[in-house]
Structure formats: C-alpha cells, structure tokens
C-alpha cells in the first residue's frame, strides 16, 4: 500500500469539513502489518498499584488448574479475571505517540506512518477477590500428621506438599497462603513438607504441656521453652513440643534472653471444647458447660463466645443444646454457604449467623450487606431473623 501524502490528508479533511487549524499538525497514517491478527495478544487492565508492581520488577502470576476459574495474584492480593468486551476495536501500534507526547514535542514529524501489529475486541478486567484458601486445608487434611511413630505415616501414599507445591496449586497470593498456613497451625515436617497435625495427636501434645505447667505450678503467662523441651523431649520430638507452644501461646523473650510463652486461654478452651463435642451429635448445654470447665487447665475460664464459628447453641430446644459446626467445613462460595446454613437451620439471628459468614465479606463489605443480598429478614417474637431467599431442597 503506497503511503499517503500530506496533500491527500488535507483533501480528506476538506471533504470531511474539518478545520486543520483545530487539529494537531502531526498525522498518523496507520495500516495493517503482515502479521496483524486477533487473538495473538491479550490486554490486561491494571490498577495503579499492580502497574507499580510490574514497574518495580516484581511478577504477577496467573493461578488455577484446568477445572478452575483463573485468578491473578500479586505478592499479597488475589484478583478474579473476567473478559470484558468493547464495542471499539482496540489496535496495537508499537511506538504509537499519544497527543500529549506530540504536544510535548512540537518538532515531531508532520506525517507518521505506523503499522498495526494486532487488534482485539476485548480485554481482561481484574476484580479484587477473596483468596481461594479452602483447598489448602483440604490438601493438607488428606494426610494429617499423627507423629513420628505413626505406622500410617510410614506407609502413606498421599502426596506431601512443599511451599512451592502449594504456591502452584492454591489460588491465592504467596503472602495470603503463608498467612493461612499459620492460621491453620500447619508445620513443616523434615524442614520441607507442610503438614497439619491430626487432632487427637495435637490434643495429646497440648495435654503434655498443660500437665507440665500444672505440675511445675508455672504461671500460664510465663511458660519456659527450654524446660518444656528438656522435660517433654523424651515423650515427643522437640520440634513438635515447640510447635504446640507456638500454636497455643505467644512467644516472647525476657531480659535475660530466655524464651517464654504466654498461653492463649481462649484457644486452649476452644480446642478442648472441640474434643468434647466431636464425639456427640448434640450435647445438653448446661451439662456440656460443666464438663468443659472441669476439663480445661486450672486458672482458665470457659465462655461460650470462645466457640464462635466452632459450635452452635440451640436455644429453642428444651433443654438447650450445643453441637459442633465448624466454619471451615462449610462451602467457600457465597450462595452455597448460605444454602448450607439454611439447610442446617431455617431461621438465624444475626448474632448466630455472623461467625459463619464473616469470612465471606469482601474488602469493606459488612455482614449486613451480605445478609441483605442472600437472605430475607422477618420478625420472630420481637427478634429479627433471617431465612433463605430461595427454597432449600
């Protein structure tokens, strides 16, 4: 194709009844290059924060297996990827100058000849989303760690996962994955593979520690690491003793450089409640509270608010009952979560349902906004309750 001359451009402007004085003097003449085609390039719309990540030389990673909806991850955030169609054809022109650049350089060439390298009718739009972390617990729960002497562990055929394995399998940013490993009290076995402790083994380790605290009459706020390792090291691996202290205590160092732990009362009471509740479908509430208080270490006080997201009290039954209902066992998808909750109980008060939907709240979203979207409210005996917007089968 022969390149247009300035005279041809001016004649076209005249035909279009456009005044050249109102336009920039530079003229872009574009033509399709020999390799130009759709689908060769993808456009990704980035917010300034993500642009800065790339400009700083960091990577953005697309994560997801074949059966999963792709997400894009920065170091610390996760984004849903959606294709957005546009009514305008988007042209890729290497070295194309914007009006601002042309204005800044008045000496720029009067006629600029450019070739289109590719074109598209859509682009990828990113929307911040919750990291998809449920799979992390699911993978690690395939083969929970029962201790070094476990016969099952020596013959297990389940996969073991390194940090890199989890980064490639879980649809979340690296920081979100590492934080979640802490939340679920995972530990590295052999310094390499991430594992979660089998619950009964975890309780056995915790029992060793609480019995030692009792026999030594230590303050729950000052449990010495070194003595724990010396006293309990013959019963269990030292790294397991330290792991249980890290899981159920806050580590600090005193003025003499000694490592101590302040035991976390709420977490210990919660774990013991789980141990008591997991063997019963329903438990008489007052009987449970009595047994629970007797089962926790001396000096600790049990309270029902320690069980948010772990157990559900039924105040409508006579006598009142309590049963195990763990938030981590519920679906990750918003609609599926609400369906599951409404199949367990037809009507919920906001106080009861909040611990089971709090984790679904997106950035700056409230529990109230979630309830407005997925439930309908009504009054029952002067109390506001929520039920499903759709029939639950």
Buried (B, 14 or more C-beta within 10 A) or exposed (E): EEEBEEEEBEEEBEEEEEEEEEEEEBBEBEEBBEEBEEEEEEBEEBEEEBEEBEEEEEEBEEBBEEEEEBBBBBEBBBBBBEEEEEEEEBBBBEEBBEEEEBEEEEEBEEBBEBBBBBBBEEBBBBEEBBBBBBBBBEBBEEBBBBBEEBEEBEEBEEEBBEBEBBBEBBBBBBBBBBBBBEEBBBBBBEEEBBBBBBBEBBBBBBBBBBEBBEEEEBEBBBBBBEBBBEBBEEEBBBBBBBBBBBBBBEEEEEEEEEBBBBBBBBBBBBBBBBBBBEEEEBBBBEEBBEBBBEBBBEEBEBEBEBBBBBBBBBEEEEEEBBBBBBBBEBBBEBEEBBBBBBEBBEBBBBEBBBBBBBBBBEEEEEBEEBBEEBBEEEEEEEEEBBBBEEEEE
